[in-house]
Amino acid sequence: MMGAQLKLALVMSPYHLLSQLIGNHLSPTDLVVTLKLFAIALSPTTGNALCPVCGQSSDRIHSRYRRVIADLPICGRQLVLILRLRKFLCTNAGCPRRIFCERILDLAAAHARSTTRLAQEHRTLGIALGGEPAARLSVKLAMPASGDTILRRVKTTVSQPEPRYRFVGIDDFALRKGQTYGTIVVDLERRRVIDLFEGRDGSVVQMWLSSHPTIEVITRDRWAAYANACSAGASMALQVADRFHLVGNIRELVERLFEQHASALDAALEPPATIASQGEVPPTPASASRSTLPVATGTTATHDATSLPGPASTASSPGLSRGQQLRLDRFNEVRRLHGSGRSTRQIARELRISRNSVLDYLHRERCPDGQRIGHRRSSLEGFRATVDAFVHEGGRSVTMLQRRLKDQGCSPSYDAVWRFLRRRLEAAGIPSMRSVRGPPRPPRLSTRQLSFEFVRRTEKRSDEATKRMVTVNAIPELCASLKLANELLEMTRGQSKTSLSDWLARADASENRSVRMFAETLRTDSSAVQAALSTPWNNGPVEGQVNRLKLIKRSGYGRAGLPLLRARVRAKP
C-alpha cells in the first residue's frame, strides 16, 4: 500500500514532521487510515544495534519480530506504530547475553506498549484528574488507556532532585478520619509539597528533619508529638506555632468559659420583651377565665378508659387502627383459649406466637395496645400545684418554669416541662401555647456559636453580634476571664504590644481554673508561641495544601492510597 494512500498521508503529514515524531532511524513502509485510526508500519534504517548488557555493537541479525506501540494522536485519530524490528547475536564472547532485541529507547522504553511521550500525557491526565476520569477523557482525546494504567504511570513519576530546604511547614491530615492519619511537609519558600508520611507520632518527621540540616524555620500547630520531633530533629531551627491554631485554642477556652457560666449567660441574653409579653394573655371564654382556673393541691389526675369487650368478643372497637385491632383480637383470643383449659404451649402453637407473648397477655388485665389510653403519669404530677400557680400568674415561658421547678428540687427536661405545661393549659381551657406565643423569636445561640462570635474580628461582626458581645463581656462572672482571652486575641493579630510573659503572669493569677490550665499549656510551648506573635511565618500554605490533598483524596473514588496521593500532590499544579 505504498501507492495513493501513502502519498496522501505524506501530503497531510509532511515527511519531516513524521520524522520528528518517530525519529530519523525509522522509515515508513506502509500506512492504513480509517475514520478513527492511523496505522504506520516502520522499519529501522540502521544496520547494527547495541547490546543492552555490554554495549557492544553488533550487525549479526538473528531474526525479526513485530512490535506494536501506541503514540500521540494525529488529527484527532489514534496513532499506532507497527515496528518491524530485529534480534541480534552479541559479538562479545564474554557477554552473558547471547541474543538481544533491538531497542528504540528514544521512542519507547523496553517492553512498553506506548511511546514515552504518550505515557507522559497519560501521567499528566492522571495527576490532574485521577484514574477513571482521566481514562474517560483519554478516549475523547484519541489516546485511550485504562484507569489502572493511568494510575500506574502516575505512581512511577520520576522524582526531581531535592533542593535545599530552609523554611518548612508541618501538619497532619486524615486518610480515614478518626482512624488513620498522615503527616504532610510543605516547602514554605516554594509553596510545594515536599513529602507525605504515614502516622503523626513524629518519629518519621524527626528522621526527616535530621537528614536535612539546612532547615531554619519550622511552622506547626501545637501538637506535642510534632513539637518534640522538631526539637529532637532540628534543634537549631526556629519553631513557630501557627496563629490560626492559636486562635482556635482561644475559642475553645472561651467556649468552656461560656459552658461553666451558662445560667448567667442565659439570664444576660434573655430578651426583655419575653418577660413583658408573658402578662398579655388573649381573651378566653368565661368558663376559662383566670378567676375560675383551678389550682391543684398535688392530687393525681385519673383518665377513664373505655372497657374492653369480653374474652370471647371479637367486636371491632371504634377509633383503633388495623394493627391495634389485630392485637386486641389476639389478646381476647388468648384469654378465651386459656379460659377453655388450653395450656400456654398449645395457645402459642395454635396462634403462632411466642410463649412469652401468651404469658404477657395472661398477666395483663387490658390489652397493651388495643385501646386508646390517656397521658402517661408524668414525673411532674407532684408539682402540679406549682405549675398551676405559674399558669395562674400568667406565666407561659417553659424555661422560666423549668428554673422554678429546679429551685424546688425537680430537674425535668425541657420537653417534659413543655408537655406538662401544655396539658395544664388545656385543662384550664386556655388556648394552646402556640397561639399565645406571638411572633416567633430567633433561636438562642449556643455556647459554641457565641465563642465563634467572640473570636471574630470586630469589624466583621454584625450590629446585633456587637451588642451581644458587649452584653457578654459585662457579665461579672466572665468579665475578667474574657478580658484575658481578648488580650491574647489582640496579641495574635498584632493589635497589642503586651508581652507574652506579662499575659501568662496575669493568667496564672486568674480565679478561673480553665484559664490557669490554658496558660500552663502555653508556657510549655512558650518559645514557639512567642515566635508566632513576633514573626510573619504561619502555617497557611500548609493548610492550603491539606485542602488540596483532601480534594485529591476524595476524587480518587476510594483508591487514593498514600503512594498515589504522594505522587499527585507532589506534582506541579
C-alpha positions as CSV (number, residue, x, y, z in Angstrom):
1,M,0.0,0.0,0.0
2,M,2.8,2.4,-0.9
3,G,0.5,4.0,-3.5
4,A,-2.1,6.7,-3.3
5,Q,-2.9,6.3,0.4
6,L,0.7,6.7,1.5
7,K,1.2,9.7,-0.8
8,L,-2.0,11.3,0.6
9,A,-0.8,10.7,4.1
10,L,2.6,12.3,3.3
11,V,0.8,15.3,2.0
12,M,-1.4,15.6,5.1
13,S,1.6,15.0,7.4
14,P,4.9,16.0,5.7
15,Y,7.8,13.6,6.0
16,H,9.9,15.9,8.1
17,L,7.1,16.2,10.7
18,L,6.7,12.5,10.7
19,S,10.5,12.1,11.2
20,Q,10.3,14.4,14.2
21,L,7.5,12.1,15.7
22,I,9.2,8.7,15.2
23,G,12.9,9.7,14.9
24,N,15.4,9.6,12.0
25,H,16.4,5.9,12.4
26,L,12.9,4.6,11.3
27,S,11.4,4.9,7.9
28,P,7.7,4.3,7.0
29,T,6.9,1.4,4.8
30,D,3.1,1.2,4.9
31,L,0.1,3.2,6.1
32,V,-3.5,2.5,6.9
33,V,-6.0,5.3,7.5
34,T,-9.5,4.8,8.9
35,L,-12.0,7.2,10.5
36,K,-10.5,6.7,13.9
37,L,-7.1,5.3,13.4
38,F,-3.7,6.0,11.8
39,A,-1.5,2.8,11.5
40,I,2.0,3.3,10.2
41,A,4.4,0.5,9.5
42,L,8.0,1.3,10.2
43,S,11.4,-0.4,9.8
44,P,14.8,0.6,11.1
45,T,17.3,2.2,8.8
46,T,20.5,1.3,10.6
47,G,22.4,-1.9,10.1
48,N,23.5,-2.6,13.6
49,A,22.4,-2.3,17.3
50,L,24.0,-2.1,20.7
51,C,23.8,-4.9,23.2
52,P,21.9,-3.7,26.3
53,V,24.2,-5.6,28.7
54,C,27.8,-5.0,27.4
55,G,27.1,-2.1,25.0
56,Q,29.0,-3.9,22.1
57,S,27.7,-3.1,18.6
58,S,26.6,-6.0,16.5
59,D,25.4,-6.4,12.9
60,R,24.7,-10.1,13.1
61,I,21.0,-10.5,12.6
62,H,19.4,-13.5,14.4
63,S,15.7,-13.0,13.5
64,R,13.0,-10.4,13.2
65,Y,9.8,-9.7,15.3
66,R,6.9,-7.2,15.2
67,R,6.2,-4.7,17.9
68,V,3.0,-2.5,18.1
69,I,3.3,0.8,20.0
70,A,0.6,3.5,20.6
71,D,1.6,7.1,20.0
72,L,0.1,10.5,20.3
73,P,-2.9,11.1,18.1
74,I,-2.8,12.8,14.7
75,C,-5.7,15.0,13.5
76,G,-8.0,13.6,16.3
77,R,-7.2,10.0,15.3
78,Q,-5.4,7.4,17.3
79,L,-1.9,6.7,16.0
80,V,-0.4,3.2,16.1
81,L,3.2,2.4,15.1
82,I,3.8,-1.1,13.8
83,L,7.6,-1.7,14.1
84,R,9.4,-4.4,12.2
85,L,12.5,-4.9,14.5
86,R,15.4,-7.3,14.6
87,K,17.1,-9.6,17.1
88,F,20.9,-9.6,17.0
89,L,23.7,-12.0,18.1
90,C,26.1,-10.4,20.6
91,T,29.7,-10.5,19.2
92,N,31.3,-10.1,22.7
93,A,32.3,-13.6,23.8
94,G,32.4,-12.5,27.4
95,C,28.9,-11.1,27.5
96,P,26.3,-13.3,29.2
97,R,23.6,-12.2,26.7
98,R,23.9,-14.1,23.5
99,I,20.8,-12.8,21.7
100,F,19.3,-9.3,22.3
101,C,16.4,-7.4,20.8
102,E,16.8,-4.1,19.0
103,R,15.7,-1.3,21.2
104,I,14.4,2.2,20.4
105,L,14.8,3.9,23.8
106,D,14.4,7.4,22.3
107,L,10.8,6.4,21.2
108,A,9.6,3.9,23.9
109,A,11.0,2.1,26.9
110,A,11.8,-1.6,26.8
111,H,8.7,-3.8,26.7
112,A,6.5,-0.7,26.6
113,R,3.3,-0.7,24.6
114,S,3.2,3.1,24.2
115,T,5.7,5.8,23.4
116,T,7.3,7.8,26.1
117,R,5.5,11.0,25.1
118,L,2.1,9.2,25.2
119,A,2.9,7.9,28.7
120,Q,3.8,11.4,29.8
121,E,0.4,12.7,28.6
122,H,-1.4,9.9,30.4
123,R,0.6,10.8,33.5
124,T,-0.4,14.4,33.2
125,L,-4.1,13.5,32.9
126,G,-3.8,11.2,35.9
127,I,-2.2,13.8,38.1
128,A,-4.9,16.3,37.2
129,L,-8.0,14.1,37.2
130,G,-7.2,10.7,38.8
131,G,-7.7,7.3,37.3
132,E,-11.3,6.8,35.9
133,P,-12.0,10.4,35.0
134,A,-8.7,10.6,33.1
135,A,-9.5,7.3,31.4
136,R,-12.8,8.6,30.1
137,L,-11.2,11.8,28.9
138,S,-8.3,9.9,27.2
139,V,-10.9,8.1,25.0
140,K,-12.2,11.5,23.8
141,L,-8.7,12.6,23.1
142,A,-7.9,9.6,20.9
143,M,-5.3,8.1,23.2
144,P,-7.3,5.6,25.2
145,A,-5.9,3.9,28.3
146,S,-7.5,2.2,31.3
147,G,-7.7,3.8,34.7
148,D,-5.3,1.3,36.2
149,T,-2.7,2.1,33.5
150,I,-3.0,5.8,34.2
151,L,-2.7,5.4,37.9
152,R,0.3,3.1,37.4
153,R,2.0,5.8,35.3
154,V,1.2,8.4,37.9
155,K,2.8,6.3,40.7
156,T,6.0,5.8,38.6
157,T,6.6,9.5,38.2
158,V,10.3,10.2,38.4
159,S,11.2,12.3,41.4
160,Q,13.1,15.6,40.8
161,P,16.3,16.3,42.7
162,E,15.6,17.9,46.1
163,P,16.7,21.5,46.6
164,R,18.0,22.9,49.9
165,Y,15.0,23.4,52.2
166,R,15.2,26.3,54.6
167,F,11.6,27.1,55.6
168,V,9.1,24.2,56.0
169,G,5.6,23.7,57.5
170,I,4.3,20.5,59.1
171,D,0.7,19.4,59.7
172,D,-1.4,16.3,59.9
173,F,-4.2,15.0,57.6
174,A,-6.7,12.3,57.7
175,L,-6.6,9.3,55.4
176,R,-9.6,7.9,57.3
177,K,-11.0,10.4,59.7
178,G,-10.7,9.2,63.3
179,Q,-8.7,6.1,62.3
180,T,-5.7,6.7,60.1
181,Y,-3.7,9.8,59.9
182,G,-0.6,11.0,58.0
183,T,1.8,13.9,58.0
184,I,2.4,16.5,55.3
185,V,5.6,18.5,54.9
186,V,5.5,21.7,52.8
187,D,8.2,23.9,51.4
188,L,7.1,27.4,52.5
189,E,9.6,29.1,50.2
190,R,8.4,27.5,47.0
191,R,4.8,26.7,48.2
192,R,5.3,23.0,47.2
193,V,4.6,19.7,49.0
194,I,7.8,18.0,49.9
195,D,6.6,14.6,51.1
196,L,3.8,12.7,52.8
197,F,4.5,10.3,55.7
198,E,2.4,7.7,57.5
199,G,1.2,8.4,61.0
200,R,1.5,11.6,63.1
201,D,3.5,10.4,66.1
202,G,6.5,12.5,64.9
203,S,9.1,9.7,64.6
204,V,9.3,9.9,60.8
205,V,9.3,13.6,60.9
206,Q,12.3,13.6,63.3
207,M,14.2,11.3,61.0
208,W,13.5,13.5,58.0
209,L,14.5,16.7,59.8
210,S,17.7,15.0,60.9
211,S,18.6,14.3,57.3
212,H,18.0,18.0,56.3
213,P,20.3,20.1,58.5
214,T,19.7,23.3,56.4
215,I,16.2,23.9,57.8
216,E,16.0,27.3,59.6
217,V,12.3,27.8,60.3
218,I,9.5,25.2,61.1
219,T,5.9,26.2,61.3
220,R,3.5,23.8,63.0
221,D,0.5,23.5,65.2
222,R,0.8,22.9,69.0
223,W,0.6,19.1,68.7
224,A,3.1,17.8,71.3
225,A,4.4,15.0,69.1
226,Y,5.4,17.5,66.3
227,A,7.0,19.8,68.9
228,N,9.1,17.0,70.3
229,A,10.1,15.8,66.9
230,C,11.2,19.3,65.8
231,S,13.2,19.8,68.9
232,A,15.0,16.5,68.5
233,G,15.5,16.5,64.7
234,A,16.2,20.2,64.1
235,S,17.3,21.7,67.5
236,M,18.8,24.8,65.8
237,A,15.7,25.7,63.8
238,L,13.2,28.3,64.9
239,Q,9.8,26.7,65.7
240,V,6.7,28.8,65.1
241,A,3.3,27.9,66.4
242,D,0.5,28.6,63.9
243,R,-1.6,31.7,64.8
244,F,-4.7,30.1,63.2
245,H,-4.5,27.1,65.6
246,L,-3.7,29.5,68.5
247,V,-6.9,31.4,67.8
248,G,-8.7,28.1,67.7
249,N,-7.3,27.2,71.1
250,I,-8.6,30.6,72.5
251,R,-12.0,29.9,71.0
252,E,-12.1,26.5,72.8
253,L,-11.2,28.3,76.1
254,V,-14.0,30.8,75.6
255,E,-16.5,28.0,74.9
256,R,-15.5,26.3,78.1
257,L,-16.0,29.5,80.0
258,F,-19.5,30.0,78.5
259,E,-20.4,26.5,79.4
260,Q,-19.2,27.0,83.0
261,H,-21.5,30.1,83.4
262,A,-24.4,29.1,81.2
263,S,-27.0,30.3,83.7
264,A,-25.5,33.8,83.9
265,L,-25.1,33.8,80.1
266,D,-28.8,32.9,79.6
267,A,-30.0,35.5,82.0
268,A,-27.9,38.2,80.4
269,L,-29.0,37.3,76.8
270,E,-32.8,36.8,77.7
271,P,-34.7,39.3,75.6
272,P,-36.6,41.8,77.9
273,A,-39.6,41.6,75.6
274,T,-40.2,38.0,76.5
275,I,-40.9,38.7,80.2
276,A,-43.1,41.7,79.3
277,S,-45.2,39.7,76.9
278,Q,-46.0,36.9,79.4
279,G,-48.6,39.1,81.1
280,E,-50.6,39.5,77.9
281,V,-53.0,36.6,77.6
282,P,-55.5,36.7,74.8
283,P,-59.2,36.7,75.8
284,T,-60.5,33.3,76.7
285,P,-64.1,32.1,77.3
286,A,-65.8,32.8,80.5
287,S,-65.5,29.3,81.6
288,A,-61.8,29.5,81.2
289,S,-61.2,32.9,82.8
290,R,-58.3,33.3,85.2
291,S,-60.6,33.6,88.2
292,T,-62.0,30.2,87.6
293,L,-58.7,28.5,86.9
294,P,-58.4,25.5,89.3
295,V,-55.3,25.4,91.4
296,A,-54.3,21.8,92.1
297,T,-53.3,20.6,95.5
298,G,-51.0,17.9,94.4
299,T,-53.5,15.2,93.6
300,T,-53.0,12.8,90.7
301,A,-55.3,13.1,87.7
302,T,-57.1,10.0,86.6
303,H,-58.0,9.1,83.0
304,D,-61.1,7.0,82.3
305,A,-60.6,4.2,79.8
306,T,-63.2,2.5,77.7
307,S,-63.8,-1.0,78.9
308,L,-62.8,-3.9,76.7
309,P,-65.0,-6.4,75.1
310,G,-65.3,-9.8,76.9
311,P,-62.8,-12.5,76.4
312,A,-64.9,-14.2,73.7
313,S,-65.9,-11.0,71.9
314,T,-64.4,-10.0,68.6
315,A,-66.3,-6.8,68.0
316,S,-64.4,-4.0,66.4
317,S,-63.6,-1.1,68.7
318,P,-64.1,2.4,67.2
319,G,-61.0,4.6,66.8
320,L,-58.5,1.8,66.6
321,S,-56.0,1.3,63.8
322,R,-55.8,-2.0,61.9
323,G,-52.7,-3.1,63.9
324,Q,-54.3,-2.2,67.2
325,Q,-57.5,-4.1,66.3
326,L,-55.4,-7.2,65.4
327,R,-53.6,-7.1,68.8
328,L,-56.9,-6.6,70.6
329,D,-58.4,-9.6,68.9
330,R,-55.3,-11.7,69.6
331,F,-55.4,-10.6,73.3
332,N,-59.1,-11.7,73.5
333,E,-58.4,-15.0,71.8
334,V,-55.6,-15.8,74.2
335,R,-57.8,-15.1,77.1
336,R,-60.6,-17.2,75.6
337,L,-58.4,-20.2,74.9
338,H,-56.9,-20.1,78.3
339,G,-60.4,-20.0,79.8
340,S,-61.3,-23.1,77.9
341,G,-58.4,-25.1,79.5
342,R,-55.7,-24.8,76.9
343,S,-52.1,-24.7,78.0
344,T,-49.7,-21.9,77.3
345,R,-47.7,-24.1,74.8
346,Q,-50.9,-25.1,73.0
347,I,-52.1,-21.5,72.7
348,A,-48.7,-20.4,71.4
349,R,-48.7,-23.2,68.8
350,E,-52.2,-22.5,67.7
351,L,-51.9,-18.7,67.4
352,R,-48.3,-18.9,66.1
353,I,-47.0,-16.5,68.7
354,S,-44.3,-16.9,71.3
355,R,-44.9,-18.3,74.8
356,N,-43.6,-15.0,76.3
357,S,-46.4,-13.1,74.4
358,V,-49.0,-15.6,75.7
359,L,-47.8,-15.2,79.3
360,D,-47.7,-11.4,78.8
361,Y,-51.3,-11.3,77.7
362,L,-52.4,-13.6,80.5
363,H,-50.7,-11.4,83.1
364,R,-52.5,-8.3,81.9
365,E,-56.0,-7.1,82.6
366,R,-56.1,-5.0,79.5
367,C,-54.6,-5.3,76.0
368,P,-51.3,-3.4,75.9
369,D,-52.1,-1.7,72.6
370,G,-55.7,-2.4,72.0
371,Q,-57.3,0.7,73.4
372,R,-56.9,4.5,73.5
373,I,-55.2,5.4,76.7
374,G,-54.7,8.7,78.3
375,H,-51.5,10.5,79.0
376,R,-48.9,8.6,81.0
377,R,-48.3,9.7,84.5
378,S,-45.7,12.5,84.4
379,S,-42.9,12.9,87.0
380,L,-44.2,16.5,87.4
381,E,-47.6,15.4,88.8
382,G,-46.2,16.0,92.3
383,F,-45.5,19.6,91.3
384,R,-48.9,20.3,89.7
385,A,-49.7,23.0,92.3
386,T,-46.5,24.9,91.3
387,V,-47.3,24.6,87.6
388,D,-50.9,25.7,88.1
389,A,-49.8,28.7,90.2
390,F,-47.3,29.6,87.5
391,V,-50.2,29.5,84.9
392,H,-52.5,31.5,87.2
393,E,-49.8,34.2,87.4
394,G,-49.8,34.4,83.6
395,G,-46.5,32.6,83.0
396,R,-46.0,30.9,79.6
397,S,-42.2,30.5,79.4
398,V,-41.1,26.9,79.6
399,T,-37.5,28.0,80.5
400,M,-38.7,30.1,83.5
401,L,-41.0,27.3,84.7
402,Q,-38.1,24.8,84.4
403,R,-35.9,27.0,86.5
404,R,-38.6,27.4,89.2
405,L,-39.0,23.6,89.3
406,K,-35.3,23.2,89.6
407,D,-35.2,25.5,92.6
408,Q,-37.8,23.2,94.3
409,G,-35.6,20.1,93.7
410,C,-37.0,18.9,90.4
411,S,-34.8,18.6,87.4
412,P,-37.0,17.7,84.4
413,S,-36.1,18.0,80.8
414,Y,-37.3,20.9,78.7
415,D,-39.6,18.7,76.6
416,A,-41.2,17.2,79.8
417,V,-41.9,20.7,81.2
418,W,-43.3,21.8,77.8
419,R,-45.7,18.8,77.6
420,F,-46.9,19.1,81.2
421,L,-47.4,22.9,80.9
422,R,-49.4,22.5,77.7
423,R,-51.6,19.8,79.4
424,R,-52.3,22.1,82.3
425,L,-53.2,25.0,80.0
426,E,-55.6,22.7,78.1
427,A,-57.2,21.6,81.4
428,A,-57.8,25.2,82.3
429,G,-59.4,25.9,79.0
430,I,-56.7,28.4,77.9
431,P,-55.7,28.4,74.3
432,S,-52.6,26.3,73.4
433,M,-49.2,27.8,73.9
434,R,-48.6,28.1,70.2
435,S,-51.4,30.5,69.8
436,V,-50.2,32.8,72.6
437,R,-46.5,32.8,71.7
438,G,-46.8,35.8,69.4
439,P,-44.2,36.3,66.7
440,P,-41.5,33.6,66.6
441,R,-38.4,34.5,68.4
442,P,-35.0,33.8,66.8
443,P,-33.3,30.7,68.3
444,R,-30.8,31.4,71.1
445,L,-27.2,30.9,70.1
446,S,-25.3,28.0,71.6
447,T,-22.1,28.4,73.6
448,R,-20.1,27.2,70.5
449,Q,-21.7,29.8,68.3
450,L,-21.1,32.5,70.8
451,S,-17.4,31.5,71.1
452,F,-17.1,31.9,67.3
453,E,-18.7,35.4,67.6
454,F,-16.2,36.3,70.3
455,V,-13.1,35.5,68.3
456,R,-14.4,37.1,65.1
457,R,-12.9,40.5,64.3
458,T,-14.9,43.5,65.5
459,E,-15.2,45.0,62.0
460,K,-16.6,41.7,60.7
461,R,-19.4,41.4,63.3
462,S,-22.9,42.4,62.7
463,D,-24.5,45.2,64.8
464,E,-26.5,42.6,66.7
465,A,-23.5,40.5,67.4
466,T,-21.6,43.5,68.6
467,K,-24.3,44.4,71.1
468,R,-24.4,40.7,72.2
469,M,-20.7,40.7,72.8
470,V,-20.9,43.9,74.8
471,T,-23.5,42.3,77.0
472,V,-21.5,39.1,77.4
473,N,-18.3,41.0,78.3
474,A,-20.2,42.8,81.0
475,I,-21.2,39.6,82.9
476,P,-19.4,39.8,86.3
477,E,-18.6,36.0,86.4
478,L,-17.0,36.2,82.9
479,C,-15.6,39.7,82.8
480,A,-12.0,39.0,84.0
481,S,-11.5,35.8,82.0
482,L,-12.9,37.2,78.8
483,K,-10.7,40.2,79.1
484,L,-7.6,37.9,79.2
485,A,-8.8,36.0,76.2
486,N,-9.5,39.2,74.3
487,E,-6.0,40.5,75.1
488,L,-4.4,37.3,73.7
489,L,-6.5,37.6,70.6
490,E,-5.2,41.1,70.1
491,M,-1.7,39.9,70.6
492,T,-2.1,37.2,67.9
493,R,-3.4,39.9,65.4
494,G,-0.6,42.4,66.2
495,Q,-3.0,44.8,67.8
496,S,-1.4,44.7,71.3
497,K,2.2,45.2,72.4
498,T,1.7,43.2,75.6
499,S,4.4,40.7,76.2
500,L,3.6,37.0,76.5
501,S,5.3,36.7,79.8
502,D,3.1,39.5,81.3
503,W,0.0,37.9,80.0
504,L,1.0,34.5,81.4
505,A,1.7,36.0,84.8
506,R,-1.8,37.6,84.9
507,A,-3.4,34.4,83.6
508,D,-1.7,32.4,86.4
509,A,-3.4,34.7,88.9
510,S,-6.8,34.2,87.4
511,E,-9.6,32.7,89.6
512,N,-10.8,30.5,86.8
513,R,-9.1,27.1,86.6
514,S,-9.6,26.8,82.9
515,V,-7.7,30.0,82.3
516,R,-4.8,28.8,84.5
517,M,-4.6,25.5,82.8
518,F,-4.6,27.1,79.3
519,A,-1.8,29.4,80.4
520,E,0.2,26.4,81.6
521,T,-0.1,24.7,78.2
522,L,1.1,27.9,76.5
523,R,4.1,28.1,78.9
524,T,5.2,24.6,77.9
525,D,5.5,25.8,74.2
526,S,6.2,29.5,75.0
527,S,9.2,29.9,72.5
528,A,7.0,28.8,69.6
529,V,4.1,30.9,70.7
530,Q,6.4,33.9,71.1
531,A,7.7,33.3,67.6
532,A,4.1,33.2,66.3
533,L,3.4,36.6,67.9
534,S,6.6,38.3,66.7
535,T,7.4,36.7,63.2
536,P,5.4,36.7,59.9
537,W,5.7,32.9,59.5
538,N,2.4,30.9,59.6
539,N,1.0,27.6,58.6
540,G,-1.4,29.0,56.0
541,P,0.3,27.4,52.9
542,V,0.3,24.1,54.7
543,E,-3.4,24.3,55.4
544,G,-4.0,25.2,51.7
545,Q,-2.1,22.1,50.6
546,V,-4.1,20.0,53.1
547,N,-7.3,21.2,51.4
548,R,-5.9,20.3,48.0
549,L,-4.9,16.9,49.4
550,K,-8.5,16.4,50.6
551,L,-9.8,17.2,47.1
552,I,-7.4,14.7,45.5
553,K,-8.2,12.0,48.0
554,R,-12.0,12.4,47.7
555,S,-11.8,12.4,43.9
556,G,-9.9,9.1,44.0
557,Y,-13.1,7.0,44.4
558,G,-11.7,5.1,47.4
559,R,-8.4,4.2,45.7
560,A,-6.3,7.1,46.9
561,G,-3.7,5.3,49.0
562,L,-0.5,7.1,50.3
563,P,1.7,6.3,47.2
564,L,-0.8,7.7,44.8
565,L,-1.5,10.7,47.0
566,R,2.2,11.4,47.3
567,A,2.7,11.3,43.5
568,R,-0.3,13.5,42.8
569,V,0.2,16.1,45.5
570,R,3.9,16.5,44.8
571,A,3.4,17.2,41.1
572,K,3.3,20.8,39.9
573,P,-0.2,22.1,40.0
